[in-house]
Amino acid sequence: MMSGKNFQGLKEQAEGAAKDAANTLGQATQDAVNQITDASQKAIDKTSKAVQDGVEKATGQAAEAMSGLGKKCGFKK
């Protein structure tokens, strides 16, 4: 039979191990969240840049088209 003292020691060890595991898991989760957040931010930045480039390109093409249309219709010489 176990004495009460041994049992208490085991209980403390088990609690300590559980806390360590929880801390490790918590840190791993936080790291994963940080990585996802960083990746999301990079993706958003990349998308924003692509959209901005696309808008600039489309605006340039629209300006050229309007200019060409103006020439065709004889508004501009």
C-alpha positions as CSV (number, residue, x, y, z in Angstrom):
1,M,0.0,0.0,0.0
2,M,1.2,3.5,-0.7
3,S,1.7,5.9,2.1
4,G,-0.1,9.2,2.0
5,K,3.3,11.0,1.5
6,N,4.2,9.1,-1.7
7,F,0.8,9.7,-3.1
8,Q,1.0,13.4,-2.4
9,G,4.4,13.5,-4.2
10,L,3.0,11.7,-7.2
11,K,0.0,14.0,-7.3
12,E,2.3,17.1,-7.3
13,Q,4.4,15.5,-10.0
14,A,1.4,14.8,-12.1
15,E,0.0,18.3,-11.6
16,G,3.4,19.8,-12.5
17,A,3.6,17.7,-15.6
18,A,0.0,18.7,-16.6
19,K,0.9,22.4,-16.0
20,D,4.0,22.1,-18.1
21,A,2.1,20.4,-20.9
22,A,-0.6,23.1,-20.7
23,N,2.1,25.8,-20.9
24,T,3.8,24.1,-23.8
25,L,0.5,23.6,-25.6
26,G,-0.4,27.3,-24.8
27,Q,2.9,28.5,-26.2
28,A,2.6,26.3,-29.3
29,T,-0.9,27.6,-29.8
30,Q,0.2,31.2,-29.4
31,D,3.1,30.6,-31.9
32,A,0.7,29.1,-34.4
33,V,-1.7,32.0,-34.0
34,N,1.2,34.4,-34.5
35,Q,2.3,32.6,-37.6
36,I,-1.3,32.6,-39.0
37,T,-1.6,36.3,-38.2
38,D,1.7,37.1,-39.9
39,A,0.8,34.9,-42.9
40,S,-2.6,36.6,-43.1
41,Q,-1.1,40.0,-42.9
42,K,1.4,39.2,-45.6
43,A,-1.4,37.8,-47.8
44,I,-3.5,40.9,-47.2
45,D,-0.5,43.2,-48.0
46,K,0.2,41.2,-51.2
47,T,-3.5,41.2,-52.2
48,S,-3.8,45.0,-51.5
49,K,-0.7,45.6,-53.6
50,A,-2.1,43.4,-56.5
51,V,-5.4,45.2,-56.3
52,Q,-3.7,48.6,-56.2
53,D,-1.5,47.6,-59.3
54,G,-4.6,46.3,-61.0
55,V,-6.6,49.6,-60.4
56,E,-3.6,51.7,-61.6
57,K,-3.3,49.5,-64.7
58,A,-7.1,49.6,-65.4
59,T,-7.1,53.4,-64.8
60,G,-4.2,53.8,-67.2
61,Q,-6.0,51.6,-69.8
62,A,-9.2,53.5,-69.4
63,A,-7.4,56.8,-69.8
64,E,-5.8,55.5,-73.0
65,A,-9.1,54.2,-74.2
66,M,-10.9,57.5,-73.6
67,S,-8.0,59.3,-75.3
68,G,-8.3,56.9,-78.3
69,L,-12.0,57.3,-78.3
70,G,-11.7,61.1,-78.3
71,K,-9.3,60.9,-81.2
72,K,-11.7,58.6,-83.2
73,C,-14.6,60.9,-82.5
74,G,-12.6,63.9,-83.5
75,F,-12.7,65.6,-80.0
76,K,-8.9,65.7,-79.9
77,K,-6.6,66.3,-82.8
